[in-house]
Amino acid sequence: MNKLTSIIRYSLLACFLSTAHAIAAQPGGQSVANAPQQSADVSQQRELFKKAEYAARRGRIAEYNQLLAQLENYPLKPYLELERLQQVGYLANEDRVVSFLEQYKGTPLDWQLRQPWLDYLAQQGEYQRFIRDFRHPGTLTHQCYLIEAERAGGLEDGPFIRKVDAIWRHGFSVPTACDAILNEWAELDARTKEKVWHRIVLAAEEGNPTLIPYLTSLLPNREQYLGELYHKVRYSPAAIGQLSRLRGVDPAKEAQIATFALTKLIWRAEELALKAYERLVSRLPFTAAQRHRIAEEFAVALSLKEHPEARVWHQKVPPSELDERVLQWRLAAYLRDHDFAALKMTIQTLPPAISGGNQWQYWLARAMEETGDKLNANRIYTALAKERHYYGFLAAARIGAPVSLEKDPVKATQTQITTLLERDDVKRAYEFLQLGRDVDARREWNHLLSDIDGEAFKTAAVIASDWGWHDQAIWTLAQIGHFDAVEIRFPMAYSEIINLSSEKYGIDPAWAMAITRRESSFRADAYSGAGARGLMQILPGTAKLLRNDDSFKRLNTPEVNVALGTYYLSRLKERFDGNHVLATAAYNAGYYKVKDWLPSESTALDEWVEMIPYYETRDYVKAVLSYQQIYELLNGKEVNLFDAFATMRVKDD
C-alpha cells in the first residue's frame, strides 16, 4: 500500500468514526476499499461544505464565496450553487439557471431547481420560457400551465382537447391552475357526458368521492340519479338493495354501480349482499366481467368469514379469471374443511404456470400425503426441498432432507467497481452518507440505478454493501431479480447490538435479525406510513407501553430501537406459550388480532399460516421464518427450524 493510499484510508476511517451516521455505527463499520477516491483533507471539506451551505441560506455572500473557493473539487459543490440559485431573483440569473439545468439534467439537482423555476415562470406569465424549460412529467400544475402556454402559442383544437382529456381523467380534484384550460375545453363541447361519467367512476372507486356531487351536476338531468346513486352506495352500499333507486334510464350504468356496491357490501353484511344479488341479477344486465368481479369478491369475503356458501362462490369464478387472492382463499377454504381430495383436484386443474409455483407444489404434495399417495408426495417434496424458500424449507422438513441455501455470490472486478466510483452521482451519494443525509444520498443512488444496466447493478450492490448501506444493496439487487446473493441480501448488520439484546431477553438472535431484515432492511431511519420507526419499526405508542422513559423519542437510535424490539418479541413469545410463529404474526398484526385468528379446533401450523386473514401478515410470517432459517445457516447452524411444522399445532385455549 503506497503512502497516499494510506493517508486517504486513514482520513476516511477517521471520518467514519466521528460521524453520527447510523451506518458507521454498524459492527465492522464501512469498508473504505470501495470508497470514491478523494483528497486527504476530505473531512475538512465536509465541514467547509456545511458552513458554506449555512452561509448561502443566510445570505452571507462574502463568506459563502470565500468558502466556495476552497471546495473546487468537492463532489457536493453543485448543491451549493443550487442553494444560491433557489434564493436569488430568477430572471436576473436566467443564464445561470438555464446552464445549471442543462448541466445537471435528469439528476436530483435538476428537479430541485427546475420545479421552483417553472413555478416562477408560471407566476410571471413567461410562456415561451416555460415551454423551453419544461420537462415531462412535471407536476399536474405544470402540465396544465404547459397546455395553457401551448394554447397561447397556437395549439390547435384537436391536440388541445386530447391533452386536456388527460388532465380531466383524475378521480381527485385538479389544481386551480387547470381551471382556465378546463373551462376552454368545456366551451369547445369536449366535456361529454361519457367523460363526466368516467370521472365519476374514478372518484367513487379510486379517488375522492366528495367530487361526485359536482360531477353529477354536469350530467343531463334525467341521468343525474346515476351520480347520486354512486355517491350514496360509496358510503352506504346497502342502498343498492332498494330497487326503487333503479329507474331504468341506463341499465348498463346501474349494473356498473350495483357491481361496485355489492363488492363493498359483501364485506360489511354478507347476508344482505347475498340477498341483494339475487334480486339484482334478474333485473340488471350484468356483463360477464361484472359477474366475475362479484364472484371473486364474494368468494374471498365469504371464505374469510367462514361462510358456508364460500365454496359455492369459488366455483362461480372461471379458471381464466383466477388470481392469487382468489386462489389463496380457495386454498384456505379447503384447509379449513380438511378437504384435501378437493384441494388436490383443484391444483391439478390449474394452469401449469400457476400449479408449478412453490406454494401450489407444496400443497399438492401435502394433499397427496393426506390422501395416501406418499410416493408422489415425496417426489414433489424432494424437488421442492432444493429451493431456498419458505415452501422449500417446509418440504425439506416433511422428508427430513437438509435445507438448501443455494448461494450465488455477486462478483465485481476492480475495473467495474472503479468505473462506478468515478461517477459523480456515486461520489455525491457517498458524501451525503457521510454527512448523515440519507434522503439526499438515496436520491443520488436512484439516479445511478436509472442510468445503468443489469450487470452494473450487481457492481452497485457490491459497492453499497461494502459501504454498509445494506438497505440500498438489497434494493439494488431486487431491481434485477438477483436473489441468490445471500451474503449481500442477508447481511450480519448490527449483529453485535442484536446479539446482545437478544441474549438479554432470551430470544433467538437469528429471529430478531430476521424481523429487522423484514421490517427495514437494516435502515436505521426507516419510517412507515403508520408511524413505525427505526430498524425494527417500533410505534411510539408501543415504545411508551414497553418502557416508561423517553425511548419513544429515540427510535432511530439503533441501540434503543433494537432493545425495544427484542424485548417486545420476548413478551409476545411468552404470551403465546413459547410459540415464536404466533409471536411473529403478532409483531405485525397485534396480539389480540392473532388471538382472534386462532382456530377452535387443533390445526397444523402450516395450515394455520395459510388461513391468516391479513395478506400482509401472512406474507410477513412466511418471510420472517424463511429469513430466520437463512440466518441460522449463515451462522453455521445446520438445522431446519421448520421441522416443528410437521408436528406443531395451534388452537385457541
Secondary structure by P-SEA (a helix, b strand, c coil): ccaaaaaaaaaaaaaaaaccccccccccccccccccccccaaaaaaaaaaaaaaaaaacaaaaaaaaaaaaccccaaaaaaaaaaaccccccaaaaaaaaaaaacccccccaaaaaaaaaaaaacaaaaaaacccccccaaaaaaaaaaaaaacccaaaaaaaaaaaacccccccccaaaaaaaaaaaccccaaaaaaaaaaaaccccccaaaaaaaacccccaaaaaaaaaaaccccccccccccccccaaaaaaaaaaaaaaaaaccaaaaaaaaaaacccccccaaaaaaaaaaaaaaaaaacccaaaaaaaacccccccaaaaaaaaaaaaaacaaaaaaaaaaaccccccccaaaaaaaaaaaaaacaaaaaaaaaaaacccccaaaaaaaaaabbbbbcbbbbbbbcaaaaaaaaacaaaaaaaaaaaacaaaaaaaaaaaaaacccaaaaaaaaaaaaaacccaaaaaaaaaacccccccccccccaaaaaaaaaaaacccaaaaaaaaaacccccccccccccccccccccaaaaaaacccccccccccaaaaaaaaaaaaaaaaaaacccaaaaaaaacccaaaaaaacccccccaaaaaaacccaaaaaaaaaaaaaaaaaaaaacccccccccccccccccc
